[in-house]
Amino acid sequence: MGCEHCGSGCGGCGQELLLTEAELALLRRFGEIPFLPAAAELDMKTPVYLEDRERPREEYAAAILGLAGKGLIRLDYGVPLEGFDYASYQDCPLHGSMALTGRGQDVLEQIEILGIGE
């Protein structure tokens, strides 16, 4: 897979993949639960994840956008989680889901094999 943005640390061209602490924590969360809820305002610019209150909402938004930009997760507001109670997301009109991509799964496996910590 080629990469036009090597300076961003996306790792798409085989170079070093750079992850923030929040991105790494969220990636590990996907290792525990394969599909996570997401929500957003109608402009879809700021994703919302409220299931873990350890980090501020803005930090999760940045982590979601970072992982999606690096091709590690898929964020889809057209596919809400079936049976999930989005009551805590009521202030956001778009309800969707997030999931690891194949590349994300590969990276997560490498992190687990290498024992990379936050």
ABEGO torsion letter per residue (X at the ends): XBBAAAAAGAGAAGBBBBBBAAAAAAAAAAAABABBBBBBBAAGABBBBAABAABBAAAAAAAAAAAAAAGABBBBAABBBBGBBAAAAAABABBBBBBBBAAAAAAAAAAAAAGBBX
